[in-house]
């Protein structure tokens, strides 16, 4: 399970990236690379979260399998 501190940090990171994108889109001066960079930042945050969730899921699966072996299941 993801510790609450890490969940909070990830949510804050995603919120910050989305806020940055909103500000870029509201800006009177539109720069395509700003939009690209903001979208890239959001994508990176989601990829990081996905990678962490997968790794933690694998770890939990190992623990469950070990418990099953201990219980003779």
N, C-alpha and C positions, 0 to 999 in steps of 0.2 A: 504494500500500500504506500502511496506517496505521502510523505510527511506533510502536515498542514502548512508548515512554513514554506516548503517548496511549491505547494499548490498555489499559495498566496503570491509568491514571487513570480511564478509563471503567468498567473492571471494578470498581475500588474504589468509584466512585460508585454503581454498581448494587448492590454488596454492602452499602454503607452504607444505601441506601434500603430494601433487603430487611430488613436488621437492624432498622431503625427500625420497619418494619411488624410484624416479629415481636414487638418490645417492646410495641408498641401493642396487639397481639392478646393478649399475655400479661398485660397490665395488668388489675388488678382493677376499675379504673374504665374502662368502655368509653365512649368518645366517638366517635360516628359521624364527626364531622368530622376526627378524628385518623386514622381508617382511610382516609377519602376523601383526605386530604392525602398520606398515605403512598403510597397507590396512584397518585395523580396524579404524585408524584415519580418513582416507578418508570417510569411511562408516559413522562414527559418524557425520562428517561435513554435509553430505547429509541428514542424519536423522534429524539433528538439523534444517536444512533449510526447510525440508519438514514439520516438526512440526510447525515451525513458519508460513510458508505459509498457512497451514491449519487453524491455529488459526486466522490469519489475514483475511482469506477468510470468515470464520464464522462471524467475527466481521463486515466485510463489508456487508455481507448478512443481518445482523441485521439492519444495518443502512439503507440499501435499503428498507427493509420491513417497517421500521418506516416511511421513506419518502413516501412510497406507502400508508400507513395508513393515513398520514397527508393529502395527495392529494386525498384521497378517492378512491384509486384504488384497 
